[in-house]
Every structure is written in structure tokens, then in C-alpha cells.
Amino acid sequence: MRVRRFYQQLEERNHNGAWTTEEDMLAFSTDIGALGRLVMAAEGRWVHDGEVKPELTAKLAECLWWILVLSDRLGVDMTEAFTSFMDKLDRDLVKSVAAADKHK
């Protein structure tokens, strides 16, 4: 969040106000699009000038950063949310695999 606060200081100086949560989401969605192109380039499905791997690595990290920024702004405990989600997903998949095995 320290990095986001630096960006907010620049936004206030350059644009007379920090970005809203909606603007943060828009910036994140733009980065998701760039990530999509880099994934395609990594798989040989998009022509890309430059080194794909370091750019892909950086963009993945940036997207994760945006998720953490948004969760902070929206009051979501991301550690708890992720753990809870993964635990439920694990339980559901165990049941699904067991059910599929019964039908063989």
C-alpha cells in the first residue's frame, strides 16, 4: 500500500485528486489486457517485440499488486478470502472427483 500511496501523491499533484476505486479498477483491467497479450506471446500466438518472459513476469506481479490494492480499498481481507475460497474449492473438487469415480 506504500507504493499506492506514492501514486496517489502523484495523482493529487498532477490531476488535482487521487484516483477513485473505479479508476484503479480500470487501470487494473488495462493491465489484464496487456497480460493477455503477453501470455499469448509466451505461447507463440502473438507477435511481440522484446523479451516476453521478463515483461510477463512483471505484468503478473503488477496484476497481483492491483488485486491487493483493490482488496485494501474495498475492505476485503485478501488472506482470509483466498484461504476460504481455496478451502471451499478443494472440498468441492474432492466431492466432484469422488462422484465422477463412482460413475465409472
C-alpha positions in Angstrom: 0.0 0.0 0.0 3.0 2.2 0.4 3.6 2.2 -3.4 -0.1 3.0 -4.0 0.2 6.0 -1.6 3.1 7.3 -3.7 1.0 7.0 -6.8 -1.8 8.8 -5.0 0.5 11.7 -4.2 1.4 12.0 -7.9 -2.2 11.8 -8.9 -3.1 14.6 -6.5 -0.3 16.8 -7.8 -0.9 16.0 -11.5 -4.7 15.7 -11.6 -5.9 17.5 -8.5 -7.1 14.3 -6.9 -6.3 10.7 -6.3 -7.9 8.1 -8.4 -11.1 6.6 -7.3 -11.5 2.9 -6.7 -13.3 2.7 -10.1 -10.2 4.3 -11.8 -8.0 1.8 -10.0 -10.1 -1.0 -11.4 -9.9 0.5 -14.9 -6.1 0.6 -14.7 -6.1 -3.0 -13.5 -8.3 -4.1 -16.4 -5.9 -2.4 -18.8 -3.1 -4.4 -17.3 -5.1 -7.6 -17.6 -5.4 -6.9 -21.3 -1.6 -6.4 -21.6 -1.2 -9.6 -19.6 -3.4 -11.5 -22.0 -1.2 -10.4 -24.9 1.9 -11.4 -23.1 0.5 -14.8 -22.3 -0.4 -15.2 -26.0 3.2 -14.1 -26.9 4.7 -16.6 -24.4 2.7 -19.3 -26.2 3.7 -18.2 -29.7 0.3 -16.9 -30.6 1.0 -13.1 -30.6 3.9 -11.3 -32.2 5.8 -9.3 -29.5 8.9 -7.2 -29.8 11.1 -7.5 -26.8 11.7 -10.2 -24.2 8.4 -11.8 -23.2 9.5 -13.6 -20.0 10.6 -10.6 -18.0 7.7 -8.5 -19.2 5.2 -11.3 -18.5 6.7 -11.8 -15.0 6.5 -8.1 -14.2 2.9 -7.8 -15.5 1.8 -10.9 -13.5 3.3 -9.2 -10.4 1.6 -5.9 -11.3 -1.8 -7.6 -11.6 -1.4 -9.2 -8.3 -0.5 -5.8 -6.8 -3.7 -4.3 -8.3 -5.7 -7.1 -6.6 -4.1 -6.3 -3.3 -4.7 -2.6 -3.8 -8.4 -3.1 -4.7 -9.0 -5.5 -1.8 -7.5 -2.9 0.6 -9.6 -0.1 -0.8 -12.8 -2.3 -0.7 -12.1 -3.6 2.8 -11.6 -7.2 1.9 -9.1 -9.3 3.9 -7.4 -11.0 1.0 -5.6 -13.6 3.1 -8.9 -14.7 4.6 -10.8 -14.5 1.3 -8.2 -16.5 -0.5 -7.8 -19.2 2.2 -11.6 -19.5 2.5 -12.0 -19.7 -1.3 -9.3 -22.3 -1.8 -10.6 -24.4 1.1 -14.1 -24.5 -0.4 -12.8 -25.2 -3.9 -10.7 -28.0 -2.5 -13.7 -29.6 -0.7 -15.9 -29.2 -3.8 -13.4 -30.7 -6.1 -12.8 -33.7 -3.8 -16.5 -34.3 -3.9 -16.7 -33.9 -7.7 -13.8 -36.3 -8.3 -15.3 -38.9 -5.9 -18.7 -38.6 -7.7 -17.0 -38.9 -11.1 -15.1 -42.0 -9.9 -18.4 -43.6 -8.7 -19.9 -43.2 -12.2 -17.1 -45.1 -13.9 
